[in-house]
Amino acid sequence: MEIRRAIERDADAIRAIYNAEVLTSTATFDLVPRTSEEQLAWMAAHSGVYPALVADAGKKVVGFASLSPYRPRPGYSTSVENSVYIASDFRRKGIGRQLLEATIASARSHGFHSVVARIAAEQEASVRLHLACGFELVGVEREVGRKFGRFVDVAIAQLLL
């Protein structure tokens, strides 16, 4: 398994993994799948200090992770939000941990101070993964997400670097 920075040719694979979550889970609160154009714009936004990383298993992208600005105001510039997504056939193989650890290392190398994860509280595997990688649960936002006709709590986990 190679963990590397995402490149443009990874866009379709990343979009397929992400869109599967849009349609079937609360791993994201997006409600409409991304188009190819939207995915390319996302890739461009995640090519600098806020990188996207992929897990490449023999020339096949099986997962991705990214850092994004935590909030747009300048006072938040030392904090980032992370995301991790794994293709359903490749879960529970340690790929999420490899991606999360690489994302944390990237945040450190770019000089960020805080990494925040906003996770649907019912996504227990993701919550456990973040806690296992040193994040601390710092709060729960009650019923702030809505998907599939129901409200969803969001757990907030944070890692100070």
N, C-alpha and C positions, 0 to 999 in steps of 0.2 A: 504494500500500500504506500503510495506516494502522496504526501500532503504538499501542495504547491499553490502558488497564486493562480487565480482564475484568469483565463485568457479568452479572447472573443470566441474561439471555436467551442468553448464550454457552455456557451449561452443556452443552446437548445436543451442540453442535459440538465442544467440548473433550473431552467424554466419548467421542465417536465417534473422534476422532484418537487419544486415549489407549488406548481399548479395542482398536483395530486393532493397536497395538504390543504390548499384553498378549497378544494371540492369535498374533502372527506373528513377534515379534522379541525380542531381548535388550536393547532400549532401556530396558525396565523389568523388574524381577524380580517384579512382581505376576503372579499366575497366574490370577486370576479377574477378569473384566471388572467395572468399576464399575457399580453401579446408579445410577439417577437420584438417589435419596436420598443415596447416598455422594458423588456428584458435587456436589450442592448443599452438603453439609457441607464438602467440599474447597474449594468456592468461598468459603464463609464464612470458612474458615481462611486464605484467601489474599486477603483484602479490605483488610487494614490494612498494617502495616509489612512483612509478607511478601506482596507483591503477586503476582497473576497478570496477565500481559499477553497480549494476543492480536494476531495479524497479521490485519487485516481487509482483504480484497481485494474491494472493491465489495459490502459487506454480507455477505460470506461469510468466516467464520473459517477460515483455512488453516493456522494454527499457533498455538502458545501457549508461554509460558515462565513460570517461577515462581521465587520465592525461598522457602525453607523454613528453619526453625531447623536449625542444624547438629547440635546435640545438646541435650537438654533441660536439662542442668545450667547454672546461672547463669554459671559461668565461661566458657562458650562463647557468651555472648549477643552478642558482637561479630562472630561468624562466621555465615555462611549457606551453604546448599547451593542450587545452581541446577539447573534442569531446562529442557530445550528439546525440543519435539516439533513436527514439521511433517507435514502431511498428505502422503501418498505422492506425489500428483500435483503437488505444489508444491515438491518438493525440488530442490536445485541451482539455485535462483533468487536466492540471497542473503537469503532470508527468515529463515533460522536466524541468520545474522549480525546482521541488524537486531534481531531479538528478543533475542539475547544481549547486544548492545551496550546496548539499552534496559534490560535487566535489571541490567547492571553499573552503569549510570547511576542506576538506582533504588536499588541497594545503597549507592552512594556518598551519594546524597541522604538516605538514612535513617541515615547515620553508621556503617555496618558497616565493619569493617576487613579481613575476609577472605571471599572467595567460594571455595567448594570444589565441584568437580564430580566425581561418582563415576560413571564411564562404563564400561560393558562394554568391555573392551579390544578386542574384535572390532568394535566400532562405530567403525571408523576415521575415517569422515567427521565424527563428533561429536568425536573426539579432535583431529583437524586443526582443526576450527572453534574449539575452545577455545584451542588453541595460537596460532592466528592472531589471536585477540582478547586475547592477552597472558597467558594462563594458562601456568603452568609444570608439567610433569609431575613430581610429587613422589614417586610410588611406584606400585606395582602390588600389589594384594592377590590372591594366587594362589588360584584355585578357590574363592572365597567365595560365588559365585552358582551356583545350579543351576536350569536351565530346559531344557525339551525333552529331558530325560533325560541331560544332560551338565553338567559343571562349567564355569564361566566365570570368567575373570580379570576384575578390576575395576581400571581405571586411575584414579588419583587426580590431578586437576589442581587447581591453586590459583592464585588471583590475589589479591595483596595490594593493597589500594586506597590 
